Amino acid sequence: MITLRRRTDSRRTIPGTAEPGWSELCDVLGHVLPDGAHDPPIELERLKSRVYRLRTAGASFVAKRYDPWLARRNELVLQKWLPALRLDDRAPRLVAAAAERHGTTVWHVYEDLGETALDPARPDPQQVGAVVDLIAELHLRGAGHAVVPECRHFCGSLGASFFVANIRDAIGVLEALAPPHVQATAEQGELRGRLLGHLYRLRDDLPQRVALLESLGGPDTVLHGDLWTTNTLLCHSGNGGGPVATSRLIDWDHAAVGPISYDLSTFLFRFAKPERSWILDLYRRAVARAGWKLPATQDLNTLFETAEYARYANRIIWPAVALLKDGAAWGFDQLAEVERWFNALEPALPEL
C-alpha cells in the first residue's frame, strides 16, 4: 500500500516508482480521487510497461504513460471521433490527463473497466458476437463519415499506402544493414538476405496487391488498428456475470483509417484457424444489415495476408534502424522473430 498526499501538499508524489511525470500525475489524481477526512490508502499495481492500476476506497483507475503525440491521438479518438460516431460509450472514459513539465511524456487516467477480455483459446460465441458487433458498428459508422479525413490527417492510413511504404522502407534499411555500417556475423548476414528475399517478392507483388485493395478493400473507415483480443473488454449484465450487455475496445494507440481487412486480419489471426470462419460469418451478417458484402474467401485471404505483411515489414524497420544508428545488440534477435512470422504465415481462412 502507498499513500497519495492530497493536493494541499506541495510534494504530491507516489514513492517507489521511477516513472517520469509522477508528480504531475499525482497533482491530477488529487482532483480525481474522492475526498475524505483522511488521505485514502492507494494500492498501486503495475499492469505492464507504462500502465498502472490505482485503487482506493470507492474508486479504481488505470493510468497510462504516453509519448505526447500518442496521447493526442487517444484524446482525439475518445473525446472527438468516437462521440461523433455515437460510440463514445464503447471505450474507456478519459478522466484526466497530466503532462510532464518538460513536455516529454503525458499521463492519461482512465476509468477502470476491469480485465474481462475475450479468451481466444476458448471463444464463447455470445462473447465473440458482442465484440464483433462493436467492430462492425465502428466500421459501418466510420465509412464515409466526416471524421475520416481528420483521422487520416492526424493518424495516417493503414491501407495500400501503408503497405507500400513499409515494404520500401524495410528494404531500404535492410539493404543498408551491411559493411561498413554494420559488422554482422555470417548467420546474421544470411538472416538479412532471407528477409530481403521475402521483401523483394512482396515488392514484385505490389501492383497486384494494391489493385486488389483498391477494388475489393471497400471504403476507408475508422480502424481500431490493434484488434488483439486483449484490447476487447466485456461488460456483463445481471447477477453473477449474466449475459453480455456490451463490449468495449481499449488501447487506441494505433487508430487510423483504412480498409476493414486490416482490423479483421488482426482479430481473426488471434484465434485458431478452425474458429475463424464462424467468427467472420458473425461480422458478415452484422455488416450485411447495412448492405455490405464481403469479397470471396480467396480474395479475403489475400487482403488479410497483405495486412499481415505490412505489419511484418513495419516490424523490420525499427530493429534495423536501431542496429544502424546504435548498434543495438537486440536488433538481430527481433529480425529473427519477424522471419519466423513470415515462415509461419498461412491463409487465415480455409479455401474449399
N, C-alpha and C positions, 0 to 999 in steps of 0.2 A: 504494500500500500504506500502511496505517496500523498502528500497534501499540497493542493494548489493554494498559493497565497492570494487573497482577494485583491480586487483591482485598486484598493486603497493603499496597498503595499507596493512600493516602487520596485522591489526586487522581482516579484512576479515570475518565478522560474519553477520549472519542474526538474528536480535534481535527478541524477542518474542517467542522463541522456547526453549524447554528443551531437544531436541534430542541429543544424543551423536554423535560426529563426524561432527557437523555442520561447524566448521571452516575449516576442511579438505574438506568438500563438497563445501564450498564457494571458496576455492583455485581452485578447478577443474572448477567450474562454471565461474570463471574469465577468463578461457581459452576457454570456450564453448560459452558464450553469445556473441552476436555481439558487435563489438567495436563501439564507438560513441564519440562525443565530450564531452558528459556528461554521468555520471552514469545513466543508464536507470532505471526507477522505475520497481520493480518486484512485481507482485501480487502472494502471497503465499496462496494456497488453500489446506487444509487438506482433502484428499480423503477418507482415512481410516487409521487405525493404521499403522504407519511406511511409509505411502505413501503420497506424496505431488505433486501438480501441481505447476509449476513455470512458470509464464507468464511475458514476457517483450516485448518491441517493436520488432516485426518481429520474435519472437521465443517463443516456448512453449515446455516445457519438463516435464517429470514425474520423480521424484526422489523417490527411494525406499530403505529403510534400511534393511540390511540382517545380519544374523549371517554369519561369514566368510565362513563356509563350504557350506552354501546355496548360497551365492554369487558365489562361484566357480562353483557350479552345473549350475547356469543360464549362466555363462560365457561360459562353455563348450557347452551347448545347442546352444546358439545364435552365437557363434563365431567359433565353430568347427563342431558339429554334424549336425545341420541344413544346413550349407553350403555344407557339404559332401553329403547330401541328395538333394541338389539343392532346398532347401526350405527356405533359409535364408531371402528371401523377404516376407515370410509369418508370420513373427514375428516382434516385435518392434526392431528397431536398438539400440544397446547399444552404447551410445555416449561417456560415460566416467565412470570411477569408482574411488572411493576415500575411502581409508582405514583409520579408526580412528587410531591415533598414537600408541595406546596400543594394537591394533590388535583385539579389542573386537567386532567391527562392520564394515561393508563395505556398502557404498552408491553406488548405480547404478543410472545413469542418462540416461533415455530413450527418444527417440523421442516420442512426444505426438500424439497418434493415435485417440484421441477423446474417446467418450463413447457410440458409436453406437453398443450395444451388442444385441444379439438375445433376443427377448421377448418370454419366454416360455408360457406366458398366452395367447398370440395371435401370434402363429407361422406362419410366412409368408412362403409358400412353396419355393419361389425363394431364400429367405434369408437363410432358413434352408438348402436348397440344396447346396448353396455356402459353408457353413460351413462343411456340411457332406462330400462334395467332398475333402475339405482340410484334414479332419480327415482320410478319406480313402487313400489319397495320402501319408500322413505321414506313415500310417501303411504299405502300399504296398512298398514304397521305403525303409522303415526300415527293413522289413523282409529279413533276410539273408545277410544284409549289414555288412561290416566290422566294422561299428561303434557300433554294438550291444555288442560285448564283452567289449569294453571300457566303454560304457554307463552302462553296468551291474556292472563293476568294481567300478565305481565312484558313481553310483546311486542305485544299487541294483535291485531286481526283484519284480514285483507285481503279480507274478503268484502263483503256488502251494506253493512254499516255503514261500511266504509272508502270505498266508492263514494259513498254518500250524503253523508258528512261532507266529503269532498274537493270534491264539486260545490258544496255550500252554502258552504264556506269560500272557495273560489275566487271564487264570485260576490260574496261579501261584500267581499273585499279589492279586487277589480277595480272594483266599484261605488264604493268609496272612493277609487280612483285618479283623482281629478278635482279641479279647483279647489275650495276653496283649498288642499287638501292637497298636490297635485302640479300643477305647471305643465307641461303636455305640449304638444308640437307638434301641428299638425293631423294629421300622419301617425301619431304615437303615439296620438292620440285615436281615430283610425279603427281602429288595431290593437286597442285596448281594446274598442271596440264590436264588432268581429268576434269576438273571443274570448268576449265576453259572449253573443253570438248562439249560439255553439256550446254554451255552458254552459246557457243558458235552454232550449234544445231538450232537452238531457240532463235538466234538472230536470223538464221536462214528461214525460219518459220514465221517471222514477224508479219509479213504481208497477209498470210492466210489467217493467223490468229486475230490480228487487228480487224480484218474484214468480218470475221465471224462475230467478234464483239460488237461491231457497229451494226451488223444486220440482225443479230438474234439476241443481243445483250439486253434489249429493252431500254426504256427511258432511264436517264440518270436520276437517281433518287438519293435521299439521305441514308447513309450507311452507318451502322454502329462501328464497323471497321475492325472489331476484335471479338467476334462472337464465340469465344470459348464458353463452355458450359459454366465455368467458374464465374463468368460475368452475368449469369442469369440467376435471379432470385425469385423464390416462390413465396407467395403470401397465402396463408390458409384461413378459411372461414370456419366458423363452428367451433365447438369444444373439442379439445383433443386433436387438433390438426385435421379438420374435416376436409371437404372438397376444396380444391384450389379456387380461390376467388380471383386473384390477379397475379401477374408476373411482372417483374421489373428488370431493367437492364442497368448494370453499373459499369464503371470504368470506361468512360467515353473518350479516352486518350487518343484513339485512332479514328474518331469520327471524321467522315469526309463524304463526298458524293461519288457516285459510280453505279455500275450495274449490280443488280441483285445477286448475280452469281458470285461476287466477291464475298458477301456476307454468308450466303448459303454454303459455299465450299468450306469456309472456316467452321461453320456449325456442323455440317454433315460429317466432316472428317474427324470430329471428336468421338463419333460413335462407331461401333463395329460395323463392318460392311453389310451384314445381313439386316441391320436395323435401318439403314439409310433410306431404302425405298419407301417404307411406310411413313417415315418422318417427312420425306419430300412430298408424299401424297397429301399429308396434312397441310403443308404450305400450298400445294397446288390447288386444293379445294378452297383454302382461305382467299387466295387471290382471284380464283375463278368467279367469286361473287361480284368482283369489280370488272369482269370481262377479260382478265389477263389469262393468257395461255402460254404455258412454258414450252420451250423447244423440246425436240425429241431427245431421248436418253443419250444417244451418241453425241449430239451437239452439246448437251449439258455437261457430259464428261469432259469434253474439250474445253468448255468455258471454265469449269471448275479447275481443271488442270492448269489452265493459263493463270488463274488467280494464284494457285499454289506456286507456280514457277516465279511469278512476280515477287512473292514473299521470299522465296528462297534466294533469288538474286539480290533482293534488298539486304538479306541477312549475310550475304557475302561481302557487301561493300564495307561495312563498318569494321570488322576484324582486319580486313585487308588494309584499310586506311590506318588503323592503329599500328599495324606492322610497318607500314611505310613511314609514318610520322614518328612513332615512338619505339619501334622495335618490340612491340608488346608480345611477350612470350606466349600468351594465351591465344593469340590470333590464329595460329595454325590448328589448334585444338578445335576452335569454333568452326573453322573452314572444314575440318574433317567431319564435324557433326552435320553441316549442311550437305556434304557429299552423301552421307547416309540417308538424308531425306530424299535426295534425288534418286538414289538407288531403290528406295523402298516405295516410292510413289506408284500407286496403281489406280485404275479408274475408280471414281467414287461410287458409281452405280453399276450393278450387273447389267450387261447388254445381252439381250436374248437373241 
